Amino acid sequence: MTTNQNDSDEKSSDSNGNVTSERLSENLAKVEALSARLVAALSKKRKIDPNLQGPSSDLFMKAAAAYMAEMVNNPSKMVEHQVAYWGKSLKHYVDAQHTLSEGKIEAPKDSGPTDRRFADPAWDTHPYFNYIKQQYLMGSDAVSQAVADLDGLDPSDKKRVDYFSRQIVDMFSPNNFLGTNPTALAKAAETEGQSLVDGLENLVRDIEANDGELLVTLADKKAFKVGENLGTSKGSVVFRNRMFELVQYAPQTETVYKTPLIIFPPWINKFYILDLKTQNSLINWITEQGFTLFVVSWVNPNASYKDVGLADYVNEGYLEAIATVKKITKEKSVNVVGYCIAGTTLSLTLSKMKKAGDKSIKSATFFTTLTDFSDQGEVGVFLDEGFVGGIEREVAETGVLDSLFMSKTFSYLRSNDLIYAPAIRNYMMGEAPPAFDLLYWNGDGTNLPGQMTVEYLRNLCQENHFARGIYEMEGEVLSIKDVDVPVCAIACETDHIAAWTSSYRGVSQFQSKSKTFILSESGHIAGIVNPPSKKKYGHYTNEDMTLTADAWKEGAEFHEGSWWERWGKWLSEHSGGQVPARISGDSGYPELCPAPGTYVLAPISD
């Protein structure tokens, strides 16, 4: 009797007579209160150009128009694809009905491909969820095949159609909606709605933190602190100007190679991606190999940097860093590394130095770098006039391109991993973001100076001036063919940002007598941060760079494991003999502060 009495105390009825628990009723009330907070948070969103909310509507309309034109000109293909899809869909429905008619409350046989979005066993065993999943995958495959078979479109139009069709298909995946997500529904029932309350609180908190913008928190921000458990390699800041801090890392060997190495990381993100933790730190590995290493830590600009352009990065960044390292080490030449946009700007710097007769560079390494933008890869879908024009208007008003915009843009390239999966976890499941160092770094973005942003998008990405040999900088005309120092380039096979074929095309135009190209497995980050100890991703090599990219890959030799050791051997061959290890602060450039410095810690410059 006591148990029954307690049960009745914990139950109540809604207006329709449905029995609910008191806890569920309380949680539903909390949802109403949180909804009011959500509306208030969204109202704080600043009005910005619609083209910067994601892929522009103009782009979408161009893609749709191109697809419809192809369908009008070749209707037989549309009919063929539709009939095939209808056949599969109908057969699946009949199979499901037949199974149920036999009294079996189970899903029909599912031989579909493995998809990590549908990892919950209910997607395979529950007749309702399995039916939804299989119908979705059939539809997804039908759309993908229809787009792949379009052969009358301009290549740029076909890329748009492919991109937008994938975005739409991914968005409508059944796991993205509560009513068709078995994992989220089960958790909501088990927790009597608490998971939904927690999820809504996470959603409101994210929108409030970003002034009305929805930017999903990818990692637990309290789990990491740069300089304490990220970016911990020992070193010192030995130089600082308004553009960068120069970090000299402590040697780990008694002797080092004579020629020092400078890494120029991208200023779209922070440099500690190369020093997340000791086990996968490229910075730590380089010093272990006996190289004197300097790393540039770029400033995170505010509106006062509005008029800073690529020439300022070259003069006050690259050339200043190179000159400073030469003075510190008392060497006549240095080796350099440029990563992503920093590699693109390094190529401009090498061209400018060639014009000036400056032979300070002994060799150059490029990580995931584009220098020829004739094929912009997946990023190219954003580079229409609507999107770039929207950015130009934004930076004219604010002085900088806020890190929010770049973060959202790159997230769209991997929407399942960087938008939908974390949104499901945070908002639908009510879970806290994970303590994941790579995702923490991914969310620790930087602003971009207004002038530099427009110059990069207009002159390099859209107009491809450097590869065409007409890039103008301070009265000089710079060309990709001016790059003639020994070069090693590393590209990544599944890179969404800098397609490896485009990277290869640019490097093949360098006039260097010595060129090495390495293709790593994986993507823009994982393919680079790939320590030998993990034995995770392999790489391809082929000495013949006269071939097209596809022919190069076809004839390439595959090697198990990381490319780091291969590059280390190449670098050592361009680094001279051994000299006593160099200690920071003993060269007339005193230690200003410990690594990783102050610029990397500041959300914006002071």
Order of alpha helices (4+ residues) and beta strands (2+ residues): alpha-beta-beta-alpha-alpha-alpha-alpha-alpha-alpha-alpha-alpha-beta-beta-beta-beta-alpha-beta-alpha-beta-alpha-beta-alpha-beta-alpha-alpha-beta-alpha-alpha-beta-beta-beta-alpha-beta-beta-alpha-beta-alpha-beta-beta
